[in-house]
Amino acid sequence: MSSRVESVTPARTSGGPLLVLLAASLWGTTGTAQAFAPAGAEPVSVGSARIVFGGLALFAYAWLRGELPALAGARRLLGRRAPYLLALGAAGVAAYQLCFFSAVARTGVAVGTIVTIGSAPVFTGLLVWLTRGGRPAGTWFAATAVAVTGCAILTLGGRGTGVALGGVLLALASGIGYAAYAIVSARLIRLTGSVAAVMGVLFGGGAVVLLPVLALTRPVWLATPDGALVAAHLAVVTTAVGYLLYGRALRTTPVATSATLALLEPAVATVLGLLVLGEHLGAAGVVGLVLVGAALAVLAVPTRPTRPTRPARPTRRR
């Protein structure tokens, strides 16, 4: 099957969707881990540290495995476009993280989170449609609508929220950044066959972009035992391991489907908030969790592919 068809048709028989759900479960631990950071750790600083150290870890992993030369295959196939595509992916990684925390600072955690997470799969599907000329399947549209609705109920239900236009625009920019790096990652992984090389270079580039941001936020919290443990968890578990799993899934799972499956992240974060941080979940939150779970199950559960029917053989006249 060609990559063009794979990019717009939900995966049916591979284990890719389960890898995305596992990666999203690891990403869902980010908020809980951040709650254990020292009091002086600003959200922008924590987010920047996550990408800086996680990106360096991914790049080191690819280098130690000797997989970085695999990107030469992309250069041969894409020509002069290859460096620009890598730069776009690295910029997407940095923009997704930086714009998200900036949005949260302006318009609040609830609105910033739901606009970013809700818009990311939508932008991904639209960009796939525009760049590849294919249209996502009807199942994807339905599941994405239900999952985004569930996330909105889960995030906004029972909370007083104030909406700031600047914050919403930054959250939308974060969603576009996510879509850009996801699409670039999927294309390069399928061209090169190396998850480690693609993720190492893209997140290594994102680390270079966000290193000055980390320095400007006075990251003295990293020198404390709690700060070091939080940074290690965010870098190794939620970034290095999480995005290696996500990259492996992109080998076989359409990128639009992967972006929707990643909506499991806020559901996991909510459950951890209940179990670990002692947070309360009202009836609206329960409804949101059910909607998210039902929508993701539709995309995650594989179905048997239908066999093409053979044309009937013409009968010979006697």
N, C-alpha and C positions, 0 to 999 in steps of 0.2 A: 504494500500500500504506500502511496506517495506521502511525503511529509505534508503536502497541502491538504490532503483529506484528513490526515491525523490531527491537524491543528484545529479542526472545527468539528470533529466527530467525537463524542464521548468514548473514553476507553471502556471496553467491555470485558476483556478477558485477562488483562494484566493485573499485577499487584500494585501498580503505580498509585491508584487512589488511596490504598492503605498506607503507603509511604508518605503521601501528603498529609493524611490525618495524623500520622505519628509525628511528623515534623511540626504540624500546627499545635499538637499537644505540648511539645517542647517549647514552642514560642509562647504558649499560654502561661508558662511559668514566669515570664518576664516581670509582670506586675507584682507578683508575690515576692520575687527575689528583690525587686527594687524597694519593697516595703522594709526590708532588713538592712538597707544601706544606711550609713551614718546620716545624722540629721542635716549636715551641711552639704549633702550631695544633691545638686540641682538635677532635675530631670534631663535637661539638655546635656549635662555633663555625663550622666549615666548612659544615655543613649549613644553619645559619641564614643564613650569608652567601649561600649558593646561592639560597635562596628570596627573601631581601631584595632582592638586586641583580637576580636574574632576574625577580622580580615587578615591580620598578620598570621593568625593560626592557620587559616585556610591556605594562604599563600605558601607558608612553610610546609604544610602537609603535601601540597602539590609538588613542591620543589624536592622534598625528600623522596617522594615516590617516582621522581623523574618524569612527570607527566606534562610539565610545562611545554616541551617541544611539540606536544600534540596540537597546539594552537597554530602551528605552521600549516596544518591542513586547512584551517579556515582561511589563512592568508592566500593559499593557492586557489581556493574555490571562490573567495570573495574579492580578491585583488586589493585595490586601494581602499575598498570599503571596510576592510577588516579592522584597522585601527580606529576608525570612526565608530564602528559598532561596539568595540570594546569600551571606548570612551563614553558612549551613550549608556551602556550598561552600568559602568562604574558611577556615572553621574546619577543614574536612577537609584542606585543603592544609597548614595549619600543624601539625595533629595528626599527619598522616602522617610528616612530616619529624622533628618533635620527639620523638614517641614512638618512632620507629625508633632514633634515636641513643641515647635513654635506655635502650631495651631492650638494645642492643648493649653499653652500658656495664655493665649488670647481669648479663646472661647470656651474653655473648660474641658475637663476630661471626657464627659459624656458626649458632648456634641463633636469634639475633635475626633474621638475614637470612632463614633458611628459614621461620620462623613468619610473618614479615611478608609476604614475597613469596608464600608458599604460601597464606596465608589471604586475601589481597587478592582474587583472582579468585573464590574461594568465597563470600566475603561479598558481592561484587558480584552474582554470580548469584542469591544468596538475596534480596538487597534488591530486585533487579529483579523477582523472582518475587512478593515481598510487596507492593511498591508498585504494580506494574502488573497484577497478577493473571495473568501469563503464566508459563509454565514453559520454561526453556531447553531447546533441542533435545538429543536423546540424544547427538549428535556432540559437543556442548560438554561434557557430563558426562564422556564417555570421554576426550576430548583433555585436559581439565583434570586429570583423575586421573593420566594418564600424565605430563603435563608437571610437575605438582607432585611426583610420585615421582622424576622425573629431577632436579629441582632439589634434592630432599632428598639423593639419592645424591651429586650434584655438590658440595653444600655440606658435608655431614656425612661423606662417605666418607673413611675413613683419618684422621680427626681425633679427638682426645680432646676431648670436650665436657662441660661441666657445665651443668645446667639449673637456673635459678633461677626460681621461680614468679612473682615480681614482674616479672622481665624478660620472661617469656613473655606475661604479661597486657598489658604495654606493647606488645609486638610485635603482639598481637591487636588492640589499640586502634589501632595504626598501620595495620593492614590494613583496619579499619573506616573510618578516616579516608580512606584511598585510595578505598575503595568509594563513600563519600559524595560526595567531590569529582568522581569519575568520572561518577556517575549525574547529579549536578546539572549538570555540564558538558554532558553529552550532551543533556539535556532543554532547557537554555537555548540551546544552539547550534542545535538543530532548530527552536526557537521564533523565534529572532532572525535566524538565517542568518549571524551574524557570529562567527567563531572568535576574531578578535583582541579584540573587545569582551568576550566571556565570559572568555577566559583572562586578559586584562588586569585585569579587575575581581577575579576570584577569586584570582589570584596576587598582585595588588596588595594585596588584603585580607590574604592570608597574610603578605605582607611586613610589614605594619603590626603584625600579631600577634607576629612573630618578631624585630622590631627590638629590643625590650628584651632578649630573650634574647641576641642578638648583642652588645649593649652590655655585658651582664653577664659575658660570656666573655672580656673583654679582647682584642679582636681586633687586637692590635698586629701580628700576622703579615701583615695586609693592607697594611702600609706597606712591606714588603719586595718586591723585584722578583719573586721566585718566588711569593710570596703573592698579589700582584696578578694575575699571569698565571693562577694556579690559579683565583682567584675569577672572573676574566673568562671563562675556559673554562666553569666551572660555571654561571655566570649566562647567558651568551649561547648556548652550544652545547647543554648538557644541559637547560637550563630553557626559555629563550625559544624557540629553534628546535625543540627536542624536543617541547614541549607545543603549539606551533602545528601541527606535523605530526600530533600525536595528536588535537588538536581537529578538524583537517580530516578525519581518519579517522572521528571520531564522527558526522559528518554522515550516513554511510551504513552504518557497521559497528556492529552491536549492541554495547552497552557491555560485556556479559558476555564476548563473544568478544574484544573489545579487551583486557580485563583479562587473559585467558589468553594472548593473543599477546604481551603485555608480559613474559611469563616468559622471553623471549629475553634480557632484560637480564643475569641472572646468567651465562648462557652466554657472552655477549660479554665480560663482566668476567673470566671464567675464561680465555678465549683471550688477552685482552690481558695478563693476569697472566703467562701463559706466554711470550708474545712480547716483552713490554716489561720486565717486572719479573723475569724469570728464575725464575718459580715452577715447581713440579713438579706434574704431574698423573698420578695412579695409574690403575690399571685401573678402579676404581670411578668415577672422574671421567669416563673415556671413555664408560662405560655411561650415566652421567647425561646427558652431552652428546648422545648418540645418541637417548635417550628424549625429551629436550626437543625436539630437531630434528624427530623423527618426528611428535610430537604437534602441534607448531606448523604443520608442513606440511599436516596434515589440515585445519586451519582456514584457512590462508592461501591454499591453491591454490583458485582459483575453479572452479566447475563450471557447466555450462550448465543454466539453469532448464528444468524440464519444462513443455511447453506443455499447457494444459488441453484435455482432449478435448471435442469438441463433441457435444452430444446428437444422436442420430440423428433425422432428420426422419420424422414419421409417414407411412406410406404411405396413399395415398388408395384407397379402394375404388371400383372401377368397376362 
